[in-house]
Each structure stands twice: as structure tokens, then as C-alpha cells.
Amino acid sequence: MRSVPLCVLSSSAPPRVEHGHDPELFVQIGSLTKPLTGTVLMRLADAGTLALDDPLDRFLPVPPGTGITLRHLATHTSGLPRLPPGLNARDPYAPFDAPALDALLRHLDTLLTARPGEREEYSNFGYAVLGAALVAAGGAPYEELLRRHVLEPLAITEVTATPPADRRLVARGLFGRPGKPWTMTGAILPAGGLWATANATADLVKALLVDRRLGGPAPSWQHSGQVTWHNGATKDASVFAGALPDGRWVLVHRLSGDADTTDRLGVAHLTA
């Protein structure tokens, strides 16, 4: 059985790096992108650019009266399904570009699976819509908003949608050939398309969850008991980040899409 490259960074033990992982190379962080998108939302709200309960139709060409607010999108209570329609199997998000999202926005009311605010359903689609709303409200591309409102204030640089090819760390397949990651630079980017070094991601976890340098955690973060956390998974990568009120924190990244194992490692390390 092939060993999985693993990186564990935490407040309570020396770094653990195994089987060829490298905390200075860029890896996919999947849905750990969402708390960063949520932090952009909170920063724009603090600046008065928008309000959490603003209706979506203030920013995007959606049918009036959907009842969806920015808060609904951030908390997965918008009523939108988990995934946008029209994905493909091999590289699921490649067709989901800006024109595809725009076309869906114009009949968004027909895609709702519940009334906004009625129940929680984790939604990558919802975060793609939220990202588009932030771009419209902030008047700049998503990566520029992230840089301006999150990364620069924290003096963190190694987070991007398009890392240099020679600094990417990806899973390897048959005969050691590097795998081809999913294409996530289109409309899905604010939901799960970022790459970052493990070191930079750990710095984000500390800054946002422990030191709270940009205020309280964004509503994107999940809560289980005392643990504030989020995870992420793509085809060949998975990540778990979490923190406790006493300041303990952990980041686990594996070059494997087996998110359940990554989550278990993270929780075990954090609560040991």
C-alpha cells in the first residue's frame, strides 16, 4: 500500500512531515478556502461596503424575491444545492466558469431545494455565488479582495489560485507520475480553489482562530463542541484545520482525497 504524504503542524508538537510532503510547497486546500471567503465577507461588512443581511439581488442578476441573503450563503442556509448543475465526471468544475455561473444566476429561483433560512445544506454552489457577490460589491477580482482584506493585513503571501508550476506538490500515481489536479480557477474558486503552503495555512489558522487578528471567526467556520474547524478535499488532497478556546490549534494536510482519515487525524491531534 502506497504511503500518503502527510504534514501536521500544531501548537503542541514539533512539525510532522512524512513520505515526501513539504510545508514550503503549494498544495490544494479545497474547502478550507471557504473560511477565507467568509473573512472577506466580514471585512467588507466591517468597512460598510455591504451588510450580512443584504439581499443577493442587490449585487447579482438573480430573480427578485428569492429571499437569499449574504448571510444565508455564508452559513449554508440559502436553500441552494450542494453542487451546481452541469458538472462533468473527470474534471468536475472545469465547465463551471463565469458565463456558466451567470446563466444559473438568472434562474436561481428554480434551483432552490428549500426556502432560505429553513435548513442547513453544505453548498459549494452557494459559496461560488457568495464569491461572485463579493466581487460585485468589492469592485475587484476575488484574489485581489482576498489579498487586500485578508492576506496583506496578516502579512501572509503564499496563498493563490495559480501557484508556480515548480512549487506545486501533487499526489503521484502509477509509476510516480504526478496527478492532474481538478481545475478550480473558475467560478468555484471562492468555494474551494485556493492553493497554499502548509506553513502559510497554519499561519492563517493561528491568525484567524487563535489570535483573532481580523476579529471573530467568520460564519464559514464549523463548530463541534469546543472545536472550531473546517476541512477540505479535492480529488487527491485533503486538509483539516481546527482550534480550541485555550489556544491549541492544528493543521493536517495529506495528498489523499480521503477526507475522513484526515479529519480523524486532525481531531485526535487537537484533543490529545
ChimeraX attribute file (.defattr): number of C-alpha atoms within 10 A of each C-alpha:
attribute: neighborCount
match mode: 1-to-1
recipient: residues
	/A:1	3
	/A:2	6
	/A:3	10
	/A:4	15
	/A:5	20
	/A:6	21
	/A:7	22
	/A:8	25
	/A:9	24
	/A:10	22
	/A:11	15
	/A:12	13
	/A:13	10
	/A:14	9
	/A:15	12
	/A:16	13
	/A:17	17
	/A:18	14
	/A:19	13
	/A:20	14
	/A:21	22
	/A:22	19
	/A:23	23
	/A:24	15
	/A:25	20
	/A:26	27
	/A:27	28
	/A:28	35
	/A:29	27
	/A:30	23
	/A:31	25
	/A:32	27
	/A:33	24
	/A:34	30
	/A:35	25
	/A:36	25
	/A:37	29
	/A:38	27
	/A:39	24
	/A:40	24
	/A:41	31
	/A:42	23
	/A:43	21
	/A:44	19
	/A:45	14
	/A:46	13
	/A:47	10
	/A:48	9
	/A:49	13
	/A:50	19
	/A:51	16
	/A:52	16
	/A:53	12
	/A:54	15
	/A:55	18
	/A:56	23
	/A:57	18
	/A:58	14
	/A:59	18
	/A:60	19
	/A:61	16
	/A:62	19
	/A:63	15
	/A:64	14
	/A:65	10
	/A:66	18
	/A:67	17
	/A:68	24
	/A:69	21
	/A:70	27
	/A:71	22
	/A:72	26
	/A:73	29
	/A:74	27
	/A:75	21
	/A:76	24
	/A:77	23
	/A:78	29
	/A:79	26
	/A:80	29
	/A:81	18
	/A:82	15
	/A:83	16
	/A:84	19
	/A:85	13
	/A:86	11
	/A:87	13
	/A:88	11
	/A:89	8
	/A:90	9
	/A:91	14
	/A:92	14
	/A:93	22
	/A:94	17
	/A:95	17
	/A:96	23
	/A:97	15
	/A:98	14
	/A:99	12
	/A:100	15
	/A:101	21
	/A:102	18
	/A:103	12
	/A:104	18
	/A:105	18
	/A:106	14
	/A:107	13
	/A:108	17
	/A:109	19
	/A:110	12
	/A:111	14
	/A:112	15
	/A:113	14
	/A:114	15
	/A:115	15
	/A:116	19
	/A:117	17
	/A:118	11
	/A:119	14
	/A:120	15
	/A:121	17
	/A:122	19
	/A:123	22
	/A:124	23
	/A:125	22
	/A:126	28
	/A:127	32
	/A:128	26
	/A:129	26
	/A:130	27
	/A:131	27
	/A:132	23
	/A:133	21
	/A:134	26
	/A:135	18
	/A:136	15
	/A:137	16
	/A:138	18
	/A:139	11
	/A:140	13
	/A:141	13
	/A:142	22
	/A:143	18
	/A:144	14
	/A:145	20
	/A:146	21
	/A:147	18
	/A:148	15
	/A:149	19
	/A:150	21
	/A:151	20
	/A:152	11
	/A:153	11
	/A:154	16
	/A:155	12
	/A:156	16
	/A:157	12
	/A:158	17
	/A:159	24
	/A:160	18
	/A:161	18
	/A:162	14
	/A:163	18
	/A:164	10
	/A:165	8
	/A:166	8
	/A:167	13
	/A:168	17
	/A:169	23
	/A:170	22
	/A:171	22
	/A:172	16
	/A:173	12
	/A:174	7
	/A:175	6
	/A:176	8
	/A:177	10
	/A:178	12
	/A:179	14
	/A:180	13
	/A:181	14
	/A:182	16
	/A:183	15
	/A:184	25
	/A:185	18
	/A:186	19
	/A:187	26
	/A:188	27
	/A:189	27
	/A:190	33
	/A:191	27
	/A:192	27
	/A:193	25
	/A:194	26
	/A:195	23
	/A:196	24
	/A:197	25
	/A:198	27
	/A:199	18
	/A:200	20
	/A:201	26
	/A:202	23
	/A:203	16
	/A:204	23
	/A:205	21
	/A:206	23
	/A:207	17
	/A:208	22
	/A:209	25
	/A:210	19
	/A:211	13
	/A:212	13
	/A:213	15
	/A:214	17
	/A:215	14
	/A:216	13
	/A:217	20
	/A:218	22
	/A:219	19
	/A:220	23
	/A:221	21
	/A:222	16
	/A:223	13
	/A:224	7
	/A:225	7
	/A:226	10
	/A:227	18
	/A:228	17
	/A:229	25
	/A:230	20
	/A:231	26
	/A:232	23
	/A:233	24
	/A:234	21
	/A:235	19
	/A:236	20
	/A:237	24
	/A:238	28
	/A:239	34
	/A:240	27
	/A:241	31
	/A:242	27
	/A:243	26
	/A:244	17
	/A:245	11
	/A:246	8
	/A:247	12
	/A:248	18
	/A:249	27
	/A:250	26
	/A:251	30
	/A:252	27
	/A:253	32
	/A:254	29
	/A:255	27
	/A:256	22
	/A:257	17
	/A:258	16
	/A:259	20
	/A:260	14
	/A:261	14
	/A:262	26
	/A:263	23
	/A:264	13
	/A:265	17
	/A:266	25
	/A:267	20
	/A:268	11
	/A:269	19
	/A:270	20
	/A:271	12
	/A:272	6
